[in-house]
Amino acid sequence: MLLPEFRQNFLAVHAELSKVIVGHAQAVEQLLVALCADGHVMLTGVPGLGRTLLVKSVATVLGLSFSRVQFTPDLLPTDITGTEVLQESADRRTRSFRFFKGPVFANLVLADEINRSPPRTQAALLEVMQERQVTVGGQKYPVPAPFLLVATQNSLETEGVFPLPEAQMDRFLMAIHLDYPGFQEEVDIIDVATGFSAATARPMLTPEQLIEMQVVARVVPVVPSVKEYALALVRNTRPEKGRSEGIGQYLRWGASPRGGQALIASAKVLAAVRGRPYVTRQDIRDVALPTLAHRLILSFRAGAQGMSMRELIDRLIAETDAQMTPPIKSRRWRDILISAK
């Protein structure tokens, strides 16, 4: 698959989803970028914004097998990964264990309201998210490829919920927030939901084509200066002792090395979607919010000043832009990067 075909497939999938999903154009694009980068996604927002419909529609358009797990306080880890059952032969002479696969054995898994289950159940997803496999009884069972996990959580309620640990949040490539729709978008939603006929998505790709797109995205080149810019963004989020200036003073916890990996992987997909065979600093800036926000913990000072995560990311970008003025020897790359600013 070549770059023009990658862009054509991406735009075709986005257009097909727009027939079913009213509004949320930026969130849909970010979700597709994360899936093309072979990363997991966390969707946040108030109930009723169509998150479940969005994920189901994405599975249909991409031709992926789909399963949904509704997280509840009494959900067990084996309800997600699967369990071994002791079976007896027809002649009742021998017995053996047989593994029954759980809902994680699908291409696209929706973990709905993941924060409603205790940490023990949430941790059942760690191995499958990182290793793409499930270990039961010492036996490893690989999940089908591609494997993508999309989780939702309701951030409004504080009773009966279990916040996800930082180690698990760090394994999500992006955290995408869905806001309320605009007035005209909400009118269109009501017309679609209460009308006689509702639009349905149709398959546009196959799982094999999605894997090819993931491979194409990985080979998009990134010049050293852009890599250094992404690394500077990540390192500027880490607070230092005695540091009284800069973004670090507003953060209690900064991004891990996975943050830099997420920036580069997402920016590669975005560059390919925009028809460029290279990544620019603007691509890094455009994916900074969804790839870094969920990896950061605001300090007391930021909370006292009423600073939001979006405002902090904007200040982080501005601070990093002021720091990063490295000399570029190649005139060709210097002209490209200057024009992309």
N, C-alpha and C positions, 0 to 999 in steps of 0.2 A: 504494500500500500504506500502510495506517495503522498506528499503533503497536500496537494490540491484535493485528492480524494478524501483525506482526513477532514479537511475543512468542509467539504461538501456533505459528508456524512453527519458531521456535528450539527451543521445548520439545518439539515433535513430533520434530524431528531428534535432539535429545538422547535422547529416550526410545527411538527406534529404534536408536540406536547402543548403548544400554545392553543391548540384547538380544544383541549380539555381543561387546562389550567388557566383560569382567568387571572391576569396580573402576575405578580411575583416573577417578572422576567429576569431580574438580576439573580434571584435565588435559584431559579431553574438553571441559568447559565453556570452558576457556581457549583451546583450539584453535578451537572454533567462534566464540568472540569475536574471535579474530584474523582468521579468514576473513571474518566479517561486517564487519570493519574494513578489509578489502582489504589485509591485510598478510601477509608471509611468516613462517614459523615454523621455529624450530630445536628439535628434540626430542633430549634427552639422557637418558642412563641406561644401565644395563648391558644386554647382549644378552638376548633372550628375554622381554622385557616386553610384546611385542605392538605395537611401534611401527608396523611395516609393515602389520599387520592393521588398526590404527586408521586409518591414512591411506587404505588401500584402501576401508575401510568408509565413511569420510567421503565419498569420491568417489562411491560407489554411492548413498548416501542423498541427496546433493545433486544427483545426476544429471549429474556432471561427467565429461568424458573424462579418462582417467588414464594416466600413463606413469611408469615407474620406471627410474632410472639407477643402476646399481651402480658406485660409484666405486672404481677400482683404480689402482695406481701407473702403469700403462701406458695409462690412458685419455687420449685426445686431446681438445682443445677441439671439434674438428669432430664427434666422436662424440656431443656434446651438442647443439650448435646446428644441425648439418647441414653439407653440403658441396656444392660445385658439381662436376658431372661433365661432361666433354666428350662430346657425343653427335653421331653422324653421321646424316644424313638417310637415308631408305630408298634413294634413288638414288645415295647416296654422293657427292653433289656439294657439299653444304654441311655445315658443322659449327657447333655452337652449344653454349653451356654451359647446363645445366639444374640448378636447385637442388633437392636432395633434403632435405626438412625432417628435422630431428633430433627427439629425444624431448621437447624443450622446447615443442614446438607441441602442447600439451594444456592443458586447464583446470587440472588439478592434477598437479603434477610432484613425484615423490618422489626426492630426491637422497640415496640410501642411503650411509651412511658417507662423507660428503663429505670428511672430513679424511684419507682414504687416498690422495688424489690430490695432486700437487704444485700450487703456487700458480698456475701457468700454466693448468691445467685449471679450477681453482676460479674464476679470473678470468673464464672464459667465461660465467659466470652473472651477472656484475655488470650488464651492459647489459640483459639480459632481465629482471632483478629490478627495476631502476630505471626503464627506459624502456619495458618491455613490447614489445620488438622485438629482432630479430637483424639485424645488418649483415654481409652477405657480398658481396664484390666490388663495394662501393659501393652495393649495393641494400639497402633496408630491408624487412624482412619482419615485420609485426606478428604477435604471438602471439594466439590466440583469447582473448576476454573471457568470463568473468573468468579471470585468470591468477593462480595461487597456487602458491608453491613451499614445500614442506616438506622440510627437510633433517634428517638424523640424523647423529650422530657418537658414536663410542665414546670416552669420556674416560678409560678405564682404561689403555689401552695407550699407551706412549710411543715404541715402535720401529715404524718404517714408517708413521708418520702425519705429517701436515703441518698444524700449527695454522692456523686461519683468521685472516687479518689483521683488524685492528680495523675497517677500512673496510668489509669484507664483513659482519662480525658486526653492525655498526651498521645494516645494511639489513634485518635481521630485526626484525619488529615485536615478537615475543615469543620467548623461549627457555624452553621448558617442560621441566621435569625430571620423569621418571617414576621413582617409588620402587618398592621391592619391594611386592607385594600383601600384605594381611593373611592370617591363617591360613585363615579361612573363604573368602575370595576365592580363595586358591590351591587350595583343595579344589574349588571350583566350576570353576576353570580346568581342572583335571585331569579332572573329570567331562565337561566339554564337549569337550575335546581328544581324549579316549580313548573317548568314547561312540559310539553308533551314528549319531546324528543331531546335526549342529551347526547352530546358529541362523545364519540368513543375513539380511542387511539388505536392505531393499527401498527403491526410490527414493521420496522424500517431496517433493522440490522439483525445480525445473528450474534451469538456469543463469540464465535470465532472472529468475526469482524471487530468486535469490541476489543478482543485480545490484540489484534493487529494494530488497532488505534493506540492501545497502551504501549506497544512496542515502538511505534513511530514517535510518540511523545517523548519517550526516554532518550531517543537519539538526537533530539533537537540540541544543538550546541549552545553552550553558555560561555562567554568570554570571561577571563579572570576578573576583570574589573566589576562585572555584574555579580559574580559569585562573592566578591569581597563586599559589595554593597549589601547583598542579602545577609551575609555573615555579620556585618556591622549592625544591621537592624536587630538581629537576634541578640548580639552581645550587649547592645545598649539597653536591653530590657532587664539585664541582670544587675540587681542592686549591689553596690560595693560599700564596704565599711568606710565611714567618714565622708561619704559622697553627699554633698549638700546641694548639688546642682544637677540639672538634667532630668531625664525621665526616670532614672533609677530611684530617685527619692519618692516617687509615687507608686512604687511596686514593692511588694513583699516577696514575690517569687517571679523569676524571669523564665524565659523560654529555654527549653533544653535543646540539644543538637537536633532533635527531631523537628524543631521549628524551622531550622535552616533547610532541612531536607524537604519539608512541606512547601516552603517558599519556592524552592527551585523546581520541584516536580510540578506544582500547580502553574507556575509561570511558563514552563515549557509547553504545557497544553494550551494556555492562553495565547502564547505566541503563534502556535500552529493554527489555532482558530482564526487568528487575525491575519493569516496568510504570510507569516514571516518565518524564515528558517533560522532564526536566532532570537534570543531573549534580550529584552532591554530593561532598564531600570523601571520604566513605567509599568511593565508587566509585573515586576516585583511589588511595586506600590499597590497595584490593583488587587492583588491577592493577599496583602498583608493583614487586613482586618479578619477575614474568615479563617486564616491559617494560624494567627498568633493570639487572637483575643482569648480563646478558651485555655491557652497555656499560661496565662498571666494571672496573678493575684494582686489586686490593688492594696495599697497600704492604707493605714488609718488616715494619713494626710490627704490622700486622694479622695477618700470617702467624705472627710470633713469639708473639702472644697467642692463637693458635688461633681467631681469629674467622672464622666462616662468613659467606657472602654473605647468608643469611637473617637472621642476627643483625645484620649491618650495615644492612640495609634497615629492620629494626625500629627500630634506633637512629636512622636517618635520619628516619623518620616521626615518632618521638617528639620529635626535635630541631626538626623543622619545625613540628609542632603547637605547640610552646612559643613559636616565633617569630611565628606567624601569628595575630594577633588584630586584624585590620583592622576599622574601623568600617563598618557597612553602613547606608546611609541608608534603604533600602526596608525597611519593617517586614515585608512579606510574605516577601522573600527572607531576611531575618534570621531569622525564625521557622523557615523551611524548613531553613536550614543548621544552626541550633542543634539542631533535632530530629534531624538526620542525623548528628550527631557521636557 
